Amino acid sequence: MNDIAQSLTKIVGEAYFSDQPEEAYFYARDPGLMPPHKPDYVVVPKRVEEIQEIVRLASREKIPIVPMGAGLALTGLVIPLKGGIVIDMKRMNGIIEVNEGGRYVIVEGGTSQGLLKAYLEKNYPRLRHSIPDSPATATIAANVMIHGQGRLTQQYGFNSDMISGLEVVLASGETCRIGSCAISPDWFSKGAPMPDLTGLFLGWFGATGIITKVAVKLYPRKKLRDVEIFITDREDLIPAMVYELTHTEMVEDINVFAQPKPMIFKDNHHITMFLTGDTDEEIEFKRKMIWHALDGFIKSKDGGFMGVPPVMKPTLLETPQRSVSRFADVKRGGGFEYSGPIIMVDKYAACIHKVIELGEKYDLGYSGMARIIGRSHAMMYGFAFTFNRADPDMMDRTRKALHEVSEFALEAGGIFWKATVDEQKMAMAKMDPNTLGLMKMIKENMDPNGIMNPGNWEVD
Amino acid sequence: MKYADIVHRCFRCGYCKFTSDYTDFNCPTYRKFRFETYSPGGRMWLIRAWLNDEIKNSKRFQEILFSCATCANCVEHCVFTFSEDLVNIFISAREEMVNEGIIPPPVRDYLKNIKINGNPYKEPAAERGKWAEGIPVETYSDQEFLFYVGCVGSYDERAKKIAKAVGGLLLKAGLSIGILGDKENCDGNEVRALGEAGLFQFLAEQNIASFRDLGVKKIITLDPHAFNVFKNDYPGLGGKFEVYHYTQVLAPLIQSGKIPLKECNIKVTYHDPCYLGRHNGEYNAPREILNAVPGLELVEMERSKGNAFCCGGGGGNFFTDILGGGEDSPARIRVKEALDTGAEIIAVACPQCAKMLDDAIKSEELDDRLAVKDVAEIVTDCLF
């Protein structure tokens, strides 16, 4: 065992250190299509102090470190591109504090979405967080780090907009608190009215620091939740429909999906609207408002409400939706990847045309899904393709399709969500040079040794 | 390898690690080791890598595969259509390793002892029936039921008491039962789970022939592991018998008043054995028995029934101890969860669970606050 291995073992304990081929193989890849690259070491720390020591060691020895949540971004963000140490954060999965009156929760850096959901449902049934549809093992810290979206994104923006405080370990090994918690015992604001420093870490994929604690805002959980689906074959009208729906401010979440199979879904676009209320009256009132909002489209015969089959409702109302993961095995091949650019809602028609075009061009199973962000301020459009992991040719075709999506998205004015290394390069090539210069300055100052998830957001 | 055409289909989404409501990680090996490689998804990806010669059969790979408690939490919670095969896939990979002859020493020793002695304890067959001393149970001849006790119930001191309690209750209820005594042989459930398919087939065929020769039609098992293998694996080898776990027989007898009970004011929580619960869907019979005891308050642990957390003894780990001890051992986590209910007794319906949880209580120094009792022992304590 070399000195570094010995030091890491001393820090986290023998049981939670590995330099074995099995962990090297597994942590070299994520479920997506990015090429693997092996770490030299994998550690599973329990305490912030352990992470601080690991970072100090890495800094001293100039070894790359890659913090990892559940590794479900699919775009290779936790693949150790330059080897080094992967820090699996999931042993740090505590829920530190729920401030019921202030409606926020502080969790550790590896706490999963599922654990928080279960905890709130049991102990604070009137509170909820914006849970994404990634699998329940996805961590809260990683989700906000990548600017994830969730069930409350239409109302409150990106999940990262709901942060109310951070604790990070810097490349120096020091811990740093961001937001009101920097000067107060209360974690109610991520910055305002002071300078908001969360931007130094969010979207950086660990290239500037490791999130060890995060506070996120909680929101009222209503007693009832229901779903409506409006169907149209006029993709060009989707932006107008979404605009009317968001104007009502009556909807919890709005998704629009289109897929060729099963046949019942083909050639149609399904605006899925989730409603919440404490009483049947509240739900019915909101339902009426939604119906009125779309009345004009019904009268012009451009769409109508679909009765949601009872068998379909539990699938749609489930959080997170397990059915999202099932898409990976449509081709009985366990593979699924999507590119999800953040883009204006008025690009909906262009996006769905593109996903159909690419699905047909590359002979791939596909699905298009938009999640509305804010009151129609933008959308995440998921160009999703399913592939067979045992079919290298299909995997290659999927890569090509996704590359075309990236080019399309950039051309259409979108920006990449959880950008692959290639997309990061494409984005930086198109970026305002002064912005790029600012990013370079931040990265160089925050990570002078270039050890923090190197390969990501590296400005030449 | 069987199922080689499935292993690539795991997306490693991780639902397999959880309970259905995400209360906690529920895969005992992942909960203990915390590397993704020790989760069901990790195993799937590593088995594929091994089959593709991207990793070798190493000591760690063996630990990863043989620490699996075959508890079927992954089967219960995996979202894919191949979920039913997950444990079978892990067992098939073990079979390949057994065929290669490269397996962990405790597994090798276990299999060797079964082959040579017919039991893992290296005890003579003549000792098998000794648990029954003091109760008037006869050797099986033409009774309605064969009461099959199994290796643990025959040789382990703690489990022998449970066997005696069950046997006593069945007799008290007037059931026509007989035992095999020194003619009893290993049922093979753990042999199968540890991947020795050839030895398993040999044991199963031997048992089936023996049961047939004796005219056995109905079997009551002490151990859910034997119940599982008789019910699910023997039919494929021609051994079709009516198989019951003892709680399934006892529940209607108690409910119909054939075993009168006095009031017992105790607070009990029930731990579902994986091979009775998730593997065979029997969650109610033990609870019906406990609920039939006057004064007994049954409280559920946070994780129960399909979400029950395994004691860590399944898949051969009871004998091989590859999953191992320590603070994060499943049994120690489980007894702390039981303590949280405020119960004074953890009821079990499996001698392996009883032993695992008993040991965990000692390790946690909870002896004065919590006790492990088999359902049959609780009933025996509450007899009129």
Interface residues (C-beta under 8 A of the other chain):
Chain A: A15 Y16 S18 Q20 P21 E22 E23 Y25 F26 Y27 P31 V42 V44 A70 G71 L72 D88 K90 R91 S112 Q113 G114 L115 K117 A118 E121 K122 P135 A136 T137 R322 S323 S325 R326 A328 D329 R332 G333 G334 G335 F336 N388 R389 A390
Chain B: H8 R9 C10 F11 R12 C13 G14 Y15 K17 F18 T19 D21 Y22 T23 D24 F33 R34 F35 E36 T37 G42 W45 L46 A49 E54 I55 K56 S58 R60 F61 I64 V79 F80 T81 F82 G326
